[in-house]
Amino acid sequence: MEPVSLQVDPVSGPIDGPTVFRAHGVAPGLPVHLDVAVVDANGHRWVSHQDYPIDADGLLQIEDPDRPWWNMMFVDEGVPPVTFAGSDEGLDFSVSIHALEGSSSTTVRRTWGDAVVRQDLAGDGWRLRIYLPDTDRAISPGVVVIPGTTGARPAAPTAALLASHGYVAAVLVYMDEPGLPENFAEIRLEAIADAMAAFAEHEHVDPENIAVFAASVGVSVALAALAYIPSITVRAVVAIAPAHVVLQALADGQPPKTSSLTLGGEPLPYMPIRAEKLAGQMLRTASRRMFSRAPTSRALKLRPAYEAGLRDDAAVSAAAIPVERIDAPILAVAGVADQSYPADRMARALIARRGRDTDRLLILPNAGHFLRPPATPTTVDRNDSIVSGGTPAGTAKGQRRMWTEALSFLQANLRR
Protein backbone atom coordinates (compact mmCIF):
# COMPACT_ATOMS: atom_id res chain seq x y z
CA MET A 1 0.00 0.00 0.00
CA GLU A 2 1.18 3.53 -0.75
CA PRO A 3 2.49 5.70 2.12
CA VAL A 4 -0.06 7.66 4.16
CA SER A 5 -0.59 11.14 2.79
CA LEU A 6 -3.21 13.86 3.19
CA GLN A 7 -4.68 15.77 0.27
CA VAL A 8 -6.77 18.90 0.92
CA ASP A 9 -8.56 20.63 -1.94
CA PRO A 10 -8.22 23.48 -2.44
CA VAL A 11 -4.83 24.13 -0.88
CA SER A 12 -5.68 27.83 -0.90
CA GLY A 13 -9.26 29.04 -1.13
CA PRO A 14 -11.94 31.32 0.32
CA ILE A 15 -13.04 30.72 3.89
CA ASP A 16 -16.65 30.33 2.78
CA GLY A 17 -15.88 27.80 0.03
CA PRO A 18 -16.04 23.99 0.14
CA THR A 19 -13.10 21.85 1.27
CA VAL A 20 -12.44 18.18 0.48
CA PHE A 21 -10.16 16.02 2.65
CA ARG A 22 -8.71 12.82 1.16
CA ALA A 23 -6.49 10.24 2.89
CA HIS A 24 -4.18 8.17 0.70
CA GLY A 25 -2.63 4.93 1.91
CA VAL A 26 -5.37 4.29 4.48
CA ALA A 27 -7.74 1.32 4.34
CA PRO A 28 -11.44 2.22 4.40
CA GLY A 29 -13.57 1.07 7.30
CA LEU A 30 -11.88 2.44 10.40
CA PRO A 31 -12.16 6.16 11.18
CA VAL A 32 -9.36 8.63 10.49
CA HIS A 33 -8.49 11.22 13.11
CA LEU A 34 -8.43 14.76 11.67
CA ASP A 35 -6.72 17.67 13.45
CA VAL A 36 -7.03 21.30 12.32
CA ALA A 37 -5.08 24.12 14.01
CA VAL A 38 -4.62 27.84 13.42
CA VAL A 39 -3.44 31.03 15.08
CA ASP A 40 -6.09 33.70 14.56
CA ALA A 41 -5.53 37.36 13.67
CA ASN A 42 -5.26 38.28 17.36
CA GLY A 43 -2.61 35.64 18.04
CA HIS A 44 -4.85 33.08 19.79
CA ARG A 45 -4.48 29.35 19.07
CA TRP A 46 -7.44 27.20 18.01
CA VAL A 47 -7.54 23.42 17.48
CA SER A 48 -10.18 20.87 16.47
CA HIS A 49 -9.99 17.07 16.83
CA GLN A 50 -12.49 14.73 15.23
CA ASP A 51 -12.74 11.17 13.90
CA TYR A 52 -14.32 10.68 10.47
CA PRO A 53 -14.94 7.54 8.38
CA ILE A 54 -13.45 7.33 4.90
CA ASP A 55 -14.87 5.79 1.76
CA ALA A 56 -13.18 3.50 -0.76
CA ASP A 57 -11.65 6.50 -2.52
CA GLY A 58 -10.14 7.87 0.69
CA LEU A 59 -12.59 10.76 1.04
CA LEU A 60 -13.33 11.75 4.63
CA GLN A 61 -17.08 11.50 5.13
CA ILE A 62 -17.89 14.75 6.92
CA GLU A 63 -21.65 15.22 7.24
CA ASP A 64 -21.29 18.93 8.05
CA PRO A 65 -18.48 20.21 5.79
CA ASP A 66 -17.97 23.26 8.00
CA ARG A 67 -17.44 21.23 11.18
CA PRO A 68 -13.62 20.90 11.08
CA TRP A 69 -13.44 24.71 11.06
CA TRP A 70 -16.24 25.84 13.38
CA ASN A 71 -15.50 23.13 15.95
CA MET A 72 -12.00 24.48 16.71
CA MET A 73 -11.48 25.20 20.42
CA PHE A 74 -9.66 28.15 21.99
CA VAL A 75 -6.54 26.57 23.54
CA ASP A 76 -4.50 29.53 24.80
CA GLU A 77 -3.73 29.31 28.50
CA GLY A 78 -3.75 32.17 30.96
CA VAL A 79 -6.42 34.29 29.25
CA PRO A 80 -10.23 34.02 29.09
CA PRO A 81 -11.45 32.58 25.78
CA VAL A 82 -12.78 35.15 23.29
CA THR A 83 -14.34 34.89 19.85
CA PHE A 84 -12.24 33.93 16.86
CA ALA A 85 -10.58 36.82 15.01
CA GLY A 86 -10.59 36.51 11.25
CA SER A 87 -8.28 38.36 8.90
CA ASP A 88 -8.94 40.71 6.00
CA GLU A 89 -6.24 38.75 4.16
CA GLY A 90 -5.90 35.06 5.05
CA LEU A 91 -4.71 32.56 7.65
CA ASP A 92 -2.62 29.39 7.37
CA PHE A 93 -4.17 26.27 8.90
CA SER A 94 -2.21 23.16 9.89
CA VAL A 95 -4.14 20.01 8.96
CA SER A 96 -3.14 16.46 9.86
CA ILE A 97 -4.58 12.95 9.79
CA HIS A 98 -3.73 10.00 11.99
CA ALA A 99 -4.61 6.38 11.16
CA LEU A 100 -3.35 2.90 12.01
CA GLU A 101 -1.20 3.00 8.88
CA GLY A 102 0.50 6.28 9.83
CA SER A 103 0.11 10.06 9.86
CA SER A 104 0.40 12.95 7.44
CA SER A 105 0.28 16.73 7.74
CA THR A 106 -0.02 19.70 5.43
CA THR A 107 -0.70 23.44 5.52
CA VAL A 108 -3.63 25.07 3.77
CA ARG A 109 -4.59 28.70 3.45
CA ARG A 110 -8.10 30.03 3.90
CA THR A 111 -8.66 33.56 2.73
CA TRP A 112 -11.04 36.44 3.21
CA GLY A 113 -9.31 38.90 0.92
CA ASP A 114 -5.83 37.86 -0.22
CA ALA A 115 -6.47 39.12 -3.75
CA VAL A 116 -8.23 42.39 -2.92
CA VAL A 117 -6.72 45.88 -2.69
CA ARG A 118 -7.31 48.04 0.37
CA GLN A 119 -7.76 51.82 0.36
CA ASP A 120 -8.63 54.29 3.11
CA LEU A 121 -10.74 57.45 3.06
CA ALA A 122 -11.59 59.77 5.94
CA GLY A 123 -13.85 62.71 6.69
CA ASP A 124 -15.45 64.56 9.57
CA GLY A 125 -16.74 61.85 11.91
CA TRP A 126 -16.11 58.89 9.63
CA ARG A 127 -13.57 56.64 7.96
CA LEU A 128 -13.90 54.14 5.15
CA ARG A 129 -11.73 51.04 4.77
CA ILE A 130 -12.35 50.10 1.17
CA TYR A 131 -11.65 46.72 -0.40
CA LEU A 132 -11.47 46.52 -4.20
CA PRO A 133 -12.20 43.24 -5.99
CA ASP A 134 -9.71 41.56 -8.27
CA THR A 135 -11.55 42.35 -11.49
CA ASP A 136 -11.03 44.03 -14.84
CA ARG A 137 -14.32 45.89 -14.53
CA ALA A 138 -14.10 49.68 -14.32
CA ILE A 139 -16.94 49.89 -11.81
CA SER A 140 -18.63 47.31 -9.61
CA PRO A 141 -21.60 47.20 -7.23
CA GLY A 142 -20.74 48.46 -3.76
CA VAL A 143 -21.52 47.23 -0.25
CA VAL A 144 -21.02 49.36 2.86
CA VAL A 145 -20.47 47.29 6.02
CA ILE A 146 -21.64 49.11 9.15
CA PRO A 147 -20.47 47.36 12.34
CA GLY A 148 -21.79 47.56 15.86
CA THR A 149 -19.88 48.31 19.04
CA THR A 150 -17.27 45.63 18.32
CA GLY A 151 -15.86 48.13 15.83
CA ALA A 152 -14.11 48.03 12.50
CA ARG A 153 -11.55 45.28 12.99
CA PRO A 154 -13.98 42.34 13.39
CA ALA A 155 -15.99 43.68 10.42
CA ALA A 156 -13.01 43.94 8.07
CA PRO A 157 -12.94 40.21 7.14
CA THR A 158 -16.58 40.43 6.06
CA ALA A 159 -15.86 43.42 3.82
CA ALA A 160 -12.80 41.72 2.36
CA LEU A 161 -14.77 38.55 1.64
CA LEU A 162 -17.52 40.57 -0.05
CA ALA A 163 -14.80 42.08 -2.25
CA SER A 164 -13.66 38.55 -3.06
CA HIS A 165 -17.21 37.97 -4.34
CA GLY A 166 -16.87 40.88 -6.76
CA TYR A 167 -18.17 43.86 -4.78
CA VAL A 168 -16.37 47.04 -3.87
CA ALA A 169 -16.85 46.77 -0.11
CA ALA A 170 -16.07 49.20 2.69
CA VAL A 171 -16.21 49.20 6.47
CA LEU A 172 -17.78 52.45 7.65
CA VAL A 173 -15.95 53.36 10.86
CA TYR A 174 -17.83 55.87 13.01
CA MET A 175 -16.50 55.39 16.55
CA ASP A 176 -13.71 54.08 18.78
CA GLU A 177 -10.77 55.28 16.68
CA PRO A 178 -8.63 58.42 16.96
CA GLY A 179 -10.56 61.48 15.83
CA LEU A 180 -13.92 59.70 16.09
CA PRO A 181 -16.43 59.47 18.96
CA GLU A 182 -15.03 57.29 21.71
CA ASN A 183 -18.29 55.48 22.42
CA PHE A 184 -21.62 54.63 20.84
CA ALA A 185 -23.05 57.95 21.96
CA GLU A 186 -24.55 60.82 19.96
CA ILE A 187 -23.26 59.56 16.63
CA ARG A 188 -24.12 62.14 13.96
CA LEU A 189 -26.27 60.69 11.23
CA GLU A 190 -24.90 63.40 8.96
CA ALA A 191 -21.47 61.79 9.30
CA ILE A 192 -22.92 58.47 8.16
CA ALA A 193 -24.53 60.19 5.18
CA ASP A 194 -21.26 61.91 4.27
CA ALA A 195 -19.41 58.60 4.37
CA MET A 196 -22.04 56.96 2.18
CA ALA A 197 -21.78 59.84 -0.31
CA ALA A 198 -17.99 59.56 -0.41
CA PHE A 199 -18.28 55.83 -1.07
CA ALA A 200 -20.75 56.41 -3.91
CA GLU A 201 -18.30 58.86 -5.49
CA HIS A 202 -15.44 56.35 -5.51
CA GLU A 203 -14.14 55.84 -9.02
CA HIS A 204 -14.67 52.07 -8.94
CA VAL A 205 -18.16 52.10 -7.34
CA ASP A 206 -21.34 51.99 -9.40
CA PRO A 207 -23.33 54.72 -7.58
CA GLU A 208 -26.64 53.22 -8.74
CA ASN A 209 -25.82 49.84 -7.22
CA ILE A 210 -24.99 50.18 -3.53
CA ALA A 211 -26.16 48.05 -0.62
CA VAL A 212 -25.70 48.23 3.14
CA PHE A 213 -24.59 45.24 5.23
CA ALA A 214 -25.09 46.20 8.87
CA ALA A 215 -24.77 44.22 12.09
CA SER A 216 -25.96 44.62 15.68
CA VAL A 217 -26.41 48.25 16.78
CA GLY A 218 -24.89 49.22 13.45
CA VAL A 219 -28.28 48.27 11.99
CA SER A 220 -29.96 51.04 13.96
CA VAL A 221 -27.32 53.45 12.66
CA ALA A 222 -27.92 52.34 9.07
CA LEU A 223 -31.72 52.30 9.27
CA ALA A 224 -31.92 55.70 10.96
CA ALA A 225 -29.59 57.28 8.42
CA LEU A 226 -31.55 55.81 5.50
CA ALA A 227 -34.91 56.78 7.00
CA TYR A 228 -34.09 60.33 8.11
CA ILE A 229 -31.70 61.47 5.36
CA PRO A 230 -33.36 60.95 1.97
CA SER A 231 -30.21 61.83 0.02
CA ILE A 232 -28.84 58.37 0.86
CA THR A 233 -30.10 55.86 -1.69
CA VAL A 234 -29.33 52.17 -1.67
CA ARG A 235 -30.74 49.16 -3.48
CA ALA A 236 -30.65 46.64 -0.61
CA VAL A 237 -30.12 46.39 3.14
CA VAL A 238 -28.83 43.30 4.94
CA ALA A 239 -29.60 43.67 8.66
CA ILE A 240 -27.85 41.13 10.90
CA ALA A 241 -29.06 40.95 14.53
CA PRO A 242 -31.01 44.19 14.00
CA ALA A 243 -32.48 46.82 16.26
CA HIS A 244 -35.58 48.57 14.92
CA VAL A 245 -35.36 51.45 17.39
CA VAL A 246 -32.83 54.13 18.26
CA LEU A 247 -30.99 52.85 21.32
CA GLN A 248 -29.63 54.47 24.43
CA ALA A 249 -25.95 55.33 24.23
CA LEU A 250 -23.39 52.73 25.29
CA ALA A 251 -20.03 53.08 27.03
CA ASP A 252 -17.93 51.21 29.56
CA GLY A 253 -19.89 51.05 32.79
CA GLN A 254 -23.39 52.48 33.07
CA PRO A 255 -25.04 53.51 29.77
CA PRO A 256 -24.91 57.32 29.37
CA LYS A 257 -28.33 58.93 29.71
CA THR A 258 -28.43 60.16 26.15
CA SER A 259 -29.21 58.89 22.69
CA SER A 260 -26.84 56.86 20.57
CA LEU A 261 -27.72 59.01 17.52
CA THR A 262 -28.25 62.67 16.68
CA LEU A 263 -29.79 64.50 13.74
CA GLY A 264 -29.38 68.22 13.16
CA GLY A 265 -27.47 68.50 16.42
CA GLU A 266 -30.34 67.05 18.48
CA PRO A 267 -30.37 63.63 20.15
CA LEU A 268 -33.02 61.34 18.71
CA PRO A 269 -35.56 59.76 21.08
CA TYR A 270 -34.22 56.43 22.31
CA MET A 271 -35.28 53.22 23.96
CA PRO A 272 -33.70 53.06 27.43
CA ILE A 273 -31.53 50.17 28.54
CA ARG A 274 -32.52 48.94 32.01
CA ALA A 275 -29.02 48.27 33.30
CA GLU A 276 -30.35 47.50 36.79
CA LYS A 277 -31.57 44.18 35.36
CA LEU A 278 -27.92 43.14 35.10
CA ALA A 279 -27.00 43.77 38.75
CA GLY A 280 -27.26 40.15 39.89
CA GLN A 281 -25.37 38.88 36.86
CA MET A 282 -22.61 41.44 37.44
CA LEU A 283 -22.22 40.34 41.06
CA ARG A 284 -22.01 36.67 40.08
CA THR A 285 -19.46 37.45 37.37
CA ALA A 286 -17.34 39.48 39.78
CA SER A 287 -17.46 36.65 42.32
CA ARG A 288 -16.37 34.06 39.76
CA ARG A 289 -13.50 36.25 38.64
CA MET A 290 -12.40 36.74 42.24
CA PHE A 291 -12.43 33.11 43.32
CA SER A 292 -11.81 31.14 40.13
CA ARG A 293 -8.32 29.73 39.61
CA ALA A 294 -8.78 29.84 35.84
CA PRO A 295 -9.06 33.05 33.80
CA THR A 296 -12.72 34.05 33.78
CA SER A 297 -14.60 36.22 31.33
CA ARG A 298 -16.29 39.42 32.46
CA ALA A 299 -18.71 39.35 29.51
CA LEU A 300 -22.39 39.84 30.32
CA LYS A 301 -25.68 38.66 28.84
CA LEU A 302 -27.27 42.02 28.07
CA ARG A 303 -30.58 40.69 26.77
CA PRO A 304 -32.52 41.19 30.04
CA ALA A 305 -31.69 44.91 30.06
CA TYR A 306 -32.93 45.36 26.49
CA GLU A 307 -36.02 43.20 27.01
CA ALA A 308 -37.00 45.42 29.93
CA GLY A 309 -36.53 48.46 27.71
CA LEU A 310 -38.79 46.96 25.06
CA ARG A 311 -41.58 46.74 27.63
CA ASP A 312 -41.68 50.56 27.80
CA ASP A 313 -44.29 51.01 25.06
CA ALA A 314 -44.14 54.81 25.06
CA ALA A 315 -40.35 54.89 24.75
CA VAL A 316 -40.35 52.23 22.04
CA SER A 317 -42.98 54.13 20.06
CA ALA A 318 -40.98 57.36 20.26
CA ALA A 319 -37.70 55.62 19.40
CA ALA A 320 -39.03 53.49 16.55
CA ILE A 321 -37.18 54.17 13.31
CA PRO A 322 -39.59 55.02 10.45
CA VAL A 323 -38.27 52.19 8.32
CA GLU A 324 -41.25 52.45 5.98
CA ARG A 325 -39.46 55.44 4.44
CA ILE A 326 -36.66 53.20 3.16
CA ASP A 327 -37.31 52.18 -0.44
CA ALA A 328 -34.75 49.39 -0.58
CA PRO A 329 -35.73 45.80 0.28
CA ILE A 330 -34.44 44.54 3.62
CA LEU A 331 -33.15 41.11 4.64
CA ALA A 332 -33.37 40.83 8.43
CA VAL A 333 -31.50 37.96 10.10
CA ALA A 334 -31.53 37.10 13.80
CA GLY A 335 -30.72 34.24 16.14
CA VAL A 336 -33.34 33.03 18.60
CA ALA A 337 -30.62 32.33 21.19
CA ASP A 338 -29.13 35.86 20.97
CA GLN A 339 -28.07 36.84 24.51
CA SER A 340 -26.81 40.32 23.60
CA TYR A 341 -30.30 41.63 22.96
CA PRO A 342 -33.63 40.32 21.59
CA ALA A 343 -32.68 40.63 17.93
CA ASP A 344 -35.30 38.05 16.95
CA ARG A 345 -38.12 40.17 18.39
CA MET A 346 -36.74 43.36 16.88
CA ALA A 347 -36.22 41.74 13.47
CA ARG A 348 -39.86 40.66 13.43
CA ALA A 349 -40.97 44.16 14.47
CA LEU A 350 -38.82 45.71 11.74
CA ILE A 351 -40.29 43.56 8.97
CA ALA A 352 -43.85 43.84 10.32
CA ARG A 353 -43.70 47.64 10.38
CA ARG A 354 -42.65 47.76 6.73
CA GLY A 355 -45.14 45.16 5.49
CA ARG A 356 -43.43 44.72 2.13
CA ASP A 357 -43.33 41.58 0.04
CA THR A 358 -39.80 42.41 -1.12
CA ASP A 359 -38.41 42.07 2.42
CA ARG A 360 -37.16 38.81 3.89
CA LEU A 361 -37.00 37.58 7.47
CA LEU A 362 -34.61 34.81 8.50
CA ILE A 363 -34.86 33.59 12.11
CA LEU A 364 -32.14 31.13 13.09
CA PRO A 365 -32.75 28.53 15.84
CA ASN A 366 -29.94 28.05 18.39
CA ALA A 367 -27.90 30.90 16.87
CA GLY A 368 -26.43 33.80 18.83
CA HIS A 369 -25.70 37.47 18.22
CA PHE A 370 -22.35 37.20 16.44
CA LEU A 371 -23.16 35.97 12.94
CA ARG A 372 -20.14 36.10 10.66
CA PRO A 373 -19.16 34.47 7.38
CA PRO A 374 -19.18 30.68 7.72
CA ALA A 375 -16.51 28.14 8.52
CA THR A 376 -15.10 30.20 11.39
CA PRO A 377 -15.00 28.82 14.97
CA THR A 378 -18.16 29.22 17.05
CA THR A 379 -17.13 27.35 20.21
CA VAL A 380 -16.58 30.61 22.12
CA ASP A 381 -19.67 32.80 22.30
CA ARG A 382 -18.27 35.98 23.84
CA ASN A 383 -15.78 38.78 23.46
CA ASP A 384 -14.30 40.76 26.34
CA SER A 385 -17.62 42.33 27.33
CA ILE A 386 -20.60 40.77 25.54
CA VAL A 387 -22.05 37.26 25.50
CA SER A 388 -23.38 36.36 22.07
CA GLY A 389 -25.31 33.23 23.04
CA GLY A 390 -26.27 30.25 20.91
CA THR A 391 -24.83 26.76 20.69
CA PRO A 392 -21.66 26.16 18.67
CA ALA A 393 -23.50 24.00 16.13
CA GLY A 394 -26.53 26.30 16.02
CA THR A 395 -24.48 29.42 15.42
CA ALA A 396 -22.31 27.65 12.83
CA LYS A 397 -25.35 26.49 10.88
CA GLY A 398 -26.86 29.95 11.29
CA GLN A 399 -23.73 31.58 9.89
CA ARG A 400 -23.83 29.38 6.80
CA ARG A 401 -27.54 30.11 6.23
CA MET A 402 -27.08 33.83 6.85
CA TRP A 403 -24.16 34.11 4.44
CA THR A 404 -25.85 32.07 1.71
CA GLU A 405 -29.04 34.14 2.00
CA ALA A 406 -27.13 37.43 2.15
CA LEU A 407 -25.10 36.70 -0.99
CA SER A 408 -28.25 35.62 -2.82
CA PHE A 409 -30.10 38.75 -1.66
CA LEU A 410 -27.29 41.04 -2.78
CA GLN A 411 -27.01 39.32 -6.14
CA ALA A 412 -30.76 39.63 -6.70
CA ASN A 413 -30.88 43.34 -5.89
CA LEU A 414 -27.57 44.67 -7.23
CA ARG A 415 -27.18 44.71 -10.99
CA ARG A 416 -23.90 43.16 -12.18
N, C-alpha and C positions, 0 to 999 in steps of 0.2 A: 504494500500500500504506500502511496505517496506520503511525504512528510506532512505533518499538520501545518496548515497555513490558514490565515483569515483574510477574506476578501470583503471589503466594504465598498458599496457603490451608492452614490458617487464618493470619490475620495475627498472632493471639495464641492460643496453645494449649499444652497440656501437652507437656513434653519427650518423653514416651513415646508421643505420638500421631502419626498419619500426617501427612505434609506433601506437598502437590502444588505443583510449580513449572510455570508456564505462561508461554511467551514469545509476545507479540503483535507483529505486524509483522515476523516473521522467516520466511523461506521454509524449508519442511522440506527435509531432505536433508543439509545440512551440519551439523556439530555446533555446539552453543552452549557457550560457556565460562561456567561457573558459579563464582563466588567466594562464600565464606561466611566472615565474620570476627566475632570476639567478644572482649571482655575478660572473663575469668572472675572469680569472686568474690574471688580473691586479687590481682587486678590484672594478670594475665598475658595477653598477646595470643595469639590462636590464629587461623589462617587455613587454609582449604582451597581448592584450585584443581582443577577437573576439567572435561573436555569430555564433553557428553552429546548424543546425537541427539534430535531432536524429531519428533513425528508431525504429521499434517496439521492437527490441532487445536492445535498449539503446545505440547503437553505434553512436558516433558523425560522421556525414557525412562531412568529410573534403576533398574537391576536390583535393587540393594540400597537400599531407601528411606532407610536410616540412614546411608549412606555420606557424604553431604555434611556430616554432623555429626561422625561418629566419625573421619573422615579429616583433621580439622583439625590443623595442626602448630603446635607451640609456637614462636613467632617472636621472643620477647623476647631481646635481646642482653645479654651481660654476666652472665648467671646460668645455672646448670645447669637444663635442662628438668626439670619436675616434673609430676605428674599434674594433670589438669584439676580445678578447684575449682568445683563447682556451687553453687547458691544455694538457700536455703529459701524464696525468693520467686521471682524470675525474672531472666532476662538478655535484653538486646536484641542481636540479631544483625543485622549488615549483610549484605545479600544483593544480588548484582549479576550481570547477564548481559552477555556481549559477543559480538556476531555481526558479520558483514560489513555488515549494515544499520544497525548502531549499538549503543548500550549503554543499560542502564537499571538503576537501583538502588532498593532499598527497605529498610525496617527492619521486622523481625518480632520478636515477643517469644515466648520459650519459657519456660514456667513449671514450677516444682516445687510452689509453694504460694502463689501470689498471693492466692487467695481464702480462705485458711485463717487462723485466729486462733491466736496463740501465747500460751501461759501457762507459768509456771515454778513448780515446787515444789522444796523442798529438805528434807533430813533428815540424820541422822547417817551420814555416809559415802556419800551419794548426792544426785543432783539429777535432776529430770525436766524436759525441755523438751517441752512438750505442744503438739500441733497439732490444732486442732479443725476438723472438716470444715464446709463451707458447706452446712448442711442444716437443715431444720425439725424433724428428729427430736429428741426429748428425750434419748435415749440411743442410742449406736451401738457396734458391736463395736470393740474396742481392740487395738492392736498395739504392743508394746514393742520398740523397736530397741536392741539391745545391741552397741555397736561394739567393735572391737579396739583395739590400741595407737595407731592413728591418731587416736582420740579422737572427741569429740562433733561437732566442726564438719563433717568430711566425711560424717558420718552424718545430719546434719540435713536435707539435701535429700531423702534417702530417706524419712524420717519425714513431711516436708511433702508429698511426692508420694503417700504412702499416705493421708494425710488428704484429698488431692484426690480419691482413689478412694472416699471415704466412711467411712474409719476414723478414730477418735480415735487418733492415733499419738504416741508419745513416745520421745525418745532418753534412755536411762538412762545418766547420766554417773556413773562410779565412780572416776575417776582423772584426774590431770593438770590439775586446776583448783584454785583456792584453796580450802583447807579439806578437800580430798580427798587420798588417797594420791598421791604424786608420780609413782610408777612402777607398773608391773604387778607388784606384789609384795605378798603377804599381803593380798589383797583379802578382806574379810569377806563370806562368803556371806549372813550375817544382814542386811547392808546391802542386798544385792540383793533379798532377800525383803521387807524393809521398803519398798523402792521399789516393788516389784510390788504390795504391799498398798495403798500410797497411790494408785497408779494405778487399782486396782480400785475404790477408794472415790470416785473422781472422779465428780462429779454427772452428767457426760455419757457415762460409760463403762458399758456393759453388763457387769457383773462375771462373768456366766456365759459371756461370749463374748470371751475375750482370747487372743491369740496372741503368740508371741515371734518376732522377726526378728533373728537374731544373725549376726555376721560375724567371721571370723578367730578370734583367741583369745577374742573375746567369746562364741563358741559354747561354749568350755569353761566359761566363767563361767555361761552360761545353763543348760547341761546339768547342771553340778554343783549349782547352786542347785535346779533342779527335781528332781534325783535325791535329794539329801540333806535337803531341807526340804519335807516333804509338805504343808505348809500352802499352798504355791504351786500353784495349779491353772490350767492353760491348756488350750485346745482344739486348738492346733496349734503346731508349731515349724518355722520355716524356718531352716536352718543353712547359711550360705554360707561356703565354704572352711573346713570344720569341723576341730576337734581333738577326738578322742574320749577324750583323757586329760587329767589335770591337768598343766600345764606348769611348768617351772622359771620363776622370776621373771625379768623383763626390766627392764633399765635401760640408760642410756647406758654404753657400755663393756662390760666383762665381765658376764655374767648373775650376779646375786646368788645365792649358794648357799642358797636357800630356795625355798619353794613360792610360786606365784602366788596361791594361795587358802588361806583358813583357814576352819575351822568350829569353833565353841565355843572360840575362842582358840588352837586348835592348827593348825599348818600341815598341809595334806593331803599325802599322798605324791605325788611328782611325777616326771615323766619328765625326765631331765637333758638339757640342750642341750650338745652337744660343740663348744664354741666354738673349740677348737683346730683343727677342720676348716676354719676360715675364715682361718687365718693366712696362707696363700699368697695368697688373694684380697685380703686386707687390704693386704698388701705391694704387690701389683700396683696396687691402687686408689690407694694413697698415692703410688706412683711416677708414675702418670698425672697425678694432681693437681699434682705438683711440676713436671713437665716439659711439660705440655700448655699451649699458648698460649690455648686456649679454656677456658671454665669447665667443670669436670668434676665429675660426681656422685660422692659418697662412698657411695652406696647399695650394699648388699651382697646377694648371693644367699644367703639363710640356709638354704636347703633341705638342703645337705650336713650341717649341724650337727644338724638335726632328724632326718634319715635315720639318722645315727649313733646318736642317742638311741633311735630306734625299734628298733634292733638289740639293745638291752638288754632281753631278755625279762622278767627279774625286775622291773626298774623299770617297764616298761610294764604288767605285770600288776598291780602295786601301785597304779599311778597311774590305771588304767582307771576311767572314770566308770561307775557302775552304771546305764546308760541304760535297762535293762529295767524300772526302777522308774517311768519316765515314762509315764503313760497316754496322753498326746497323740500323735497321728501326727506323724512327722518327715519333712520334705523336706530331703534333704542334697544340696548342689550343690557341685561342685569342678571346677577346671580341671586337665587333665593336665599343662599346661605351667607350673603354679604353681612359681615359684622362691623363694617365701618359706618355704614348708614343704610336705611331701607331703600336701596336703589330699585328693588323690584317694585315696591309700591309707587315710587316716584316715576319710574318708567311707565307704568300703567297710567298714572295720572297725566303724564305728558302726552301720550298717544291719545287718550280719551278726550283731552281738551281740544286737540286738533281735529279729530274725527275725519281723517282723510284716508282714502283707500290707498294712496301712494305710500303711506307710512308702513313700517314694519316693526313688530315687537317680538323680541326674542328673549324669553325667560329661561334661564339655565338652572336646572336642579343641581344641588350640591356644589355650586360654584360660588366663589367668594368675590371680593371687591376688585382685586388685582387681576385683570384679564388682559394678557399680553399675547403677542404672536405665539403660535404653538411650538411644541417640542422644547420648551424650556422648563426647568424644574419647578414643581409646585408643592414640594414636601415641606416647605417653610411658608407659613401664611402670614408673615408679619415683617414690617421693617422696624426701625428703631422706635417708632411711636404708635403705629396703627396696626391693629389686627385686621387682616383681610377676611378671614373666615373661609369656609368651604373645606371639602375633603381634597386630598391630593388628586385622586382620580377624577372627582367631580369637576374640579377647577381645570384640570388638564383637558378633559373632554369639552368643557365649556370654552376653553381657549381655542381649540380646534374649530368648534362650531362658530364661534364669534368671528374668527379670522376668515373662514370660508364664506360666511354670509357677508362680511364687510367687503371683501374683495369683489364678490358678485354684485353687491349693491353699488359699489363705486363704478364698476364696469358698465352696469346698466344705465347709470345716470350721467356719466362723463363720456362725452364723445371722443373717440380715439382718432 
